[in-house]
Each structure stands twice: as C-alpha cells, then as structure tokens.
Amino acid sequence: MVFLGLFVLGALSLFTQTILYLAIWFTFTTIFPIYSLYCVPLEPIETEKVKRYKSKKLVSIGVFSVLFLLVVIFG
C-alpha cells in the first residue's frame, strides 16, 4: 500500500511539474514576441505618449501572463 501511495505521489508530482513547465514555456513564448513587437521601435522618433502606451500595454500583458501562470499552477 505504501508503494502505491508513493507511486501516486510521484505521478502527481510529475504531472504538476509538467504543467508548471508548460505554463512557463507558454508565458515566455507569449511575452517575448509581444515584447519585440511593441518595444522594438519601428520609427526612429517616438513621442512620450507612444512610450507610455507601450509600457502600459507591456505591463498589462505581463500581469495577464502571471495570472494565467497562477491559474494553471493552483487551478
């Protein structure tokens, strides 16, 4: 019976670790393309308003990704 419990515990641990790695992979594959899309300047001159808009958008995407990661881990 102890062996079965250890087997189930190990399987759950492996499942949780797989979910965590998938969540981390999803977060990075989402943030880096969005970061390069919004933060690499396409025009040589940017106004302060455009910079503030981009930083707010990046922060909101980061918060969304962290919330998604928490939902995947604890949900």
Buried (B, 14 or more C-beta within 10 A) or exposed (E): EEEEEEEEEEEEEEEEEEEEEEBEEBBEEBBEEBBEEBEEEEEEEEEEEEEEEBEEBBEEBBEEBEEBBEEBEEE
